[in-house]
Amino acid sequence: MADLPVTQASNLVAGGFQHGFFGCGPAPGLPMVARGGASPVRVAESRGRIVRYLGIVPEALHRAQQVHGLGILEVSEGDDRRRWGETEGDALIAREPGVAVGVLTADCAPLLAADSSSGWVAAAHLGRRGALAGLAGAVVGRLLEKGASLEHLRFAVGPHIQAESYEVGEALYQELPTVAQHRDQAGRACCNLRAIIAADLAGHGVRPEQIEWSPADTLSDMGFFSYRRQGDQAGRQLSAIVAGGARG
């Protein structure tokens, strides 16, 4: 599957966690929702390519109905993926080997997390609202409650809209916390989504070296869907991780 548009984070690979940040590819060739001319058949084909890459059965890949909130769902082996697909939530966690959790994005930031000592993994969908509300930190807290080790947790943030592309206008800019405010070279008022997430994780004890960031900008890179660029015709790209990496 050399032509599969996917990237991985070295820190998650080192922990033995199968995962991927999947782009849309040319045409686009990997749609995950039936929008922008993509048929349900093509969406099913895309899902099949992804689960084969992850080495799991289709029923093992779970995602939720994303609402830009703080809901965190715990997925177990044998759960009906259709049930979770109809349940509101912007983050999912799992521990049982072979269970995969994922999120869909089209400018928002996909966060994957894993603890090599316990096998817990998480996937979170972080738009501006969810990031400002503290979803990344809430995921850390939930994983620690479940027995994950802060020392062994590793995080990877996939392709998302970068600060230089995320213009928000003066009114919203003034409402943002200082850490999120960014002025580009032309002086435009922008939002720094990465800075919001980084500050939230740091506030929960996560060190910078525990986080790997994708430099890809979904707005300017045509290899990704972008709601800002495509509007309601934008598809969605999937980011997913499989539980049960190295332990001990």
C-alpha positions as CSV (number, residue, x, y, z in Angstrom):
1,M,0.0,0.0,0.0
2,A,2.8,2.4,-0.9
3,D,0.3,4.8,-2.4
4,L,-1.7,5.1,0.7
5,P,-1.6,8.8,1.9
6,V,-0.5,8.2,5.5
7,T,2.1,9.5,7.9
8,Q,3.1,8.2,11.3
9,A,4.7,9.7,14.4
10,S,8.1,8.3,15.4
11,N,7.3,8.4,19.1
12,L,4.2,6.2,18.7
13,V,6.1,3.8,16.4
14,A,8.8,3.5,19.0
15,G,6.2,2.5,21.5
16,G,5.0,-0.3,19.2
17,F,1.6,1.3,18.4
18,Q,0.1,0.8,15.0
19,H,-1.5,4.1,13.9
20,G,-1.8,6.5,11.0
21,F,-2.7,10.1,10.1
22,F,-4.4,9.5,6.7
23,G,-4.6,12.3,4.2
24,C,-7.0,12.4,1.3
25,G,-4.5,11.8,-1.5
26,P,-5.0,12.9,-5.1
27,A,-8.5,13.2,-6.6
28,P,-9.1,12.8,-3.5
29,G,-8.4,9.1,-3.3
30,L,-9.2,8.4,0.3
31,P,-12.6,10.0,1.3
32,M,-14.0,9.1,4.8
33,V,-17.4,10.7,4.4
34,A,-19.7,10.9,1.4
35,R,-19.2,14.5,0.5
36,G,-17.7,16.5,-2.4
37,G,-18.7,13.9,-4.9
38,A,-17.5,10.9,-2.9
39,S,-19.9,8.0,-3.0
40,P,-20.7,5.6,-0.1
41,V,-18.9,2.9,-2.1
42,R,-15.7,4.9,-2.3
43,V,-16.0,5.7,1.5
44,A,-16.3,1.9,2.2
45,E,-13.2,1.3,0.0
46,S,-11.2,3.9,1.9
47,R,-12.2,2.4,5.2
48,G,-11.1,-1.0,3.9
49,R,-7.7,0.2,2.9
50,I,-7.2,1.9,6.3
51,V,-8.1,-1.1,8.4
52,R,-5.9,-3.3,6.3
53,Y,-3.0,-0.9,6.9
54,L,-3.8,-0.9,10.7
55,G,-3.9,-4.7,10.7
56,I,-7.4,-4.9,12.2
57,V,-10.8,-6.1,11.3
58,P,-13.3,-3.4,10.1
59,E,-15.5,-3.9,13.2
60,A,-12.5,-3.0,15.5
61,L,-12.2,0.6,14.2
62,H,-14.4,3.0,16.3
63,R,-15.2,6.7,16.1
64,A,-17.9,8.9,17.7
65,Q,-20.3,11.6,16.5
66,Q,-18.1,14.6,17.0
67,V,-19.7,17.8,18.4
68,H,-16.8,20.0,19.5
69,G,-17.4,19.1,23.1
70,L,-15.7,17.3,26.0
71,G,-17.2,13.9,25.7
72,I,-14.7,11.0,26.2
73,L,-15.9,7.5,25.3
74,E,-14.2,4.2,26.5
75,V,-14.3,1.5,23.9
76,S,-14.0,-2.2,24.6
77,E,-13.5,-5.3,22.5
78,G,-16.7,-6.4,20.9
79,D,-18.4,-3.0,21.1
80,D,-20.7,-2.2,18.2
81,R,-19.0,0.5,16.2
82,R,-22.4,1.7,15.0
83,R,-23.3,2.5,18.5
84,W,-20.3,4.7,19.1
85,G,-20.8,6.3,15.7
86,E,-24.2,7.5,16.9
87,T,-22.9,8.6,20.3
88,E,-21.7,12.2,20.8
89,G,-18.1,12.5,21.8
90,D,-14.8,14.1,20.7
91,A,-12.3,11.6,22.2
92,L,-12.2,7.9,22.5
93,I,-9.9,5.7,24.7
94,A,-9.2,2.0,24.6
95,R,-6.8,-0.6,26.1
96,E,-7.7,-4.1,24.7
97,P,-5.3,-5.3,22.0
98,G,-6.7,-4.9,18.5
99,V,-9.2,-2.2,19.3
100,A,-8.7,1.0,17.3
101,V,-10.0,4.4,18.0
102,G,-10.1,7.3,15.5
103,V,-11.3,10.8,14.7
104,L,-12.2,12.7,11.6
105,T,-10.8,16.1,10.8
106,A,-10.7,18.8,8.1
107,D,-8.7,21.6,9.7
108,C,-9.2,20.6,13.3
109,A,-6.3,18.9,15.1
110,P,-6.2,15.1,15.5
111,L,-4.5,14.0,18.7
112,L,-3.3,10.5,19.2
113,A,-1.9,9.4,22.6
114,A,-0.5,6.1,23.9
115,D,1.1,4.7,27.0
116,S,3.6,1.9,26.4
117,S,3.5,0.7,30.0
118,S,-0.3,0.1,30.2
119,G,-1.4,-0.2,26.5
120,W,-4.0,2.6,26.8
121,V,-4.5,4.7,23.7
122,A,-6.6,7.7,22.8
123,A,-7.8,9.7,19.8
124,A,-9.2,13.2,20.2
125,H,-10.7,15.7,17.8
126,L,-9.5,19.2,18.7
127,G,-11.1,22.2,17.1
128,R,-10.8,25.7,18.6
129,R,-13.8,25.2,20.9
130,G,-12.7,21.8,22.2
131,A,-9.1,22.8,22.6
132,L,-10.0,26.0,24.5
133,A,-12.4,23.9,26.7
134,G,-9.5,21.7,27.7
135,L,-10.3,18.4,25.9
136,A,-6.6,17.5,25.5
137,G,-6.0,17.8,29.3
138,A,-9.2,16.0,30.0
139,V,-7.9,13.0,27.9
140,V,-4.7,13.0,29.9
141,G,-6.7,13.0,33.2
142,R,-9.0,10.1,32.0
143,L,-6.0,8.0,30.9
144,L,-4.3,8.6,34.3
145,E,-7.5,7.6,36.1
146,K,-7.4,4.3,34.1
147,G,-3.9,3.5,35.2
148,A,-1.8,5.1,32.4
149,S,1.6,6.5,33.4
150,L,2.3,10.2,32.8
151,E,5.9,9.4,32.4
152,H,5.3,6.9,29.6
153,L,2.5,8.7,27.8
154,R,3.4,9.9,24.3
155,F,1.3,12.3,22.1
156,A,1.2,13.0,18.4
157,V,-0.8,15.8,16.8
158,G,-1.5,15.3,13.1
159,P,-2.1,17.6,10.2
160,H,-4.3,20.6,11.0
161,I,-4.7,24.3,10.1
162,Q,-1.6,26.1,11.2
163,A,-1.6,29.5,12.8
164,E,-0.6,31.4,9.7
165,S,-3.6,30.1,7.9
166,Y,-6.2,30.4,10.7
167,E,-7.5,33.9,10.3
168,V,-10.3,34.7,12.8
169,G,-10.9,38.4,12.6
170,E,-10.3,41.1,15.2
171,A,-13.4,40.5,17.3
172,L,-12.7,36.8,17.9
173,Y,-9.0,37.5,18.2
174,Q,-9.6,39.8,21.2
175,E,-11.6,37.0,22.9
176,L,-8.8,34.5,22.6
177,P,-6.4,33.8,25.5
178,T,-3.0,35.4,24.9
179,V,-1.4,32.1,24.1
180,A,-3.7,31.5,21.2
181,Q,-3.3,35.0,19.6
182,H,-1.1,35.1,16.5
183,R,-0.3,37.8,14.0
184,D,1.0,36.8,10.6
185,Q,3.5,38.8,8.6
186,A,0.6,40.9,7.1
187,G,-0.7,41.6,10.6
188,R,-3.8,39.5,10.2
189,A,-5.5,38.3,13.4
190,C,-5.1,34.5,13.6
191,C,-5.6,31.7,16.1
192,N,-2.8,29.4,17.1
193,L,-4.5,26.0,17.7
194,R,-1.2,24.3,18.4
195,A,-0.3,26.7,21.2
196,I,-3.7,26.1,22.8
197,I,-3.2,22.3,22.8
198,A,0.4,22.6,24.0
199,A,-0.5,24.8,26.9
200,D,-3.3,22.5,28.0
201,L,-1.1,19.5,27.9
202,A,1.7,21.3,29.8
203,G,-0.8,22.3,32.4
204,H,-1.4,18.6,33.0
205,G,2.3,17.7,33.4
206,V,3.1,16.7,29.8
207,R,6.6,17.7,28.8
208,P,7.3,19.2,25.3
209,E,9.5,16.2,24.4
210,Q,6.5,13.9,24.9
211,I,4.6,15.5,22.0
212,E,5.3,15.1,18.3
213,W,3.7,17.8,16.0
214,S,2.9,17.5,12.3
215,P,4.1,20.6,10.4
216,A,1.4,20.0,7.6
217,D,-1.1,22.8,7.1
218,T,-4.5,21.4,5.9
219,L,-5.5,24.7,4.3
220,S,-2.5,25.1,2.0
221,D,-1.6,21.5,1.4
222,M,-4.0,20.0,-1.2
223,G,-3.2,16.5,0.1
224,F,-5.7,17.1,2.9
225,F,-9.3,18.1,3.2
226,S,-9.9,21.6,4.5
227,Y,-13.3,23.0,5.5
228,R,-11.9,26.5,5.1
229,R,-10.8,25.8,1.6
230,Q,-13.7,23.6,0.5
231,G,-16.6,24.6,2.7
232,D,-19.5,22.1,2.9
233,Q,-17.9,20.1,0.1
234,A,-14.9,19.2,2.3
235,G,-14.4,15.6,3.1
236,R,-12.8,14.3,6.2
237,Q,-9.5,12.6,6.9
238,L,-9.1,9.9,9.5
239,S,-6.5,9.6,12.2
240,A,-6.5,6.3,14.2
241,I,-4.5,4.3,16.7
242,V,-4.7,0.6,17.7
243,A,-4.5,-0.3,21.4
244,G,-2.1,-2.9,22.8
245,G,1.4,-1.6,22.0
246,A,4.5,-2.6,24.0
247,R,4.0,-2.9,27.7
248,G,6.4,-3.1,30.6
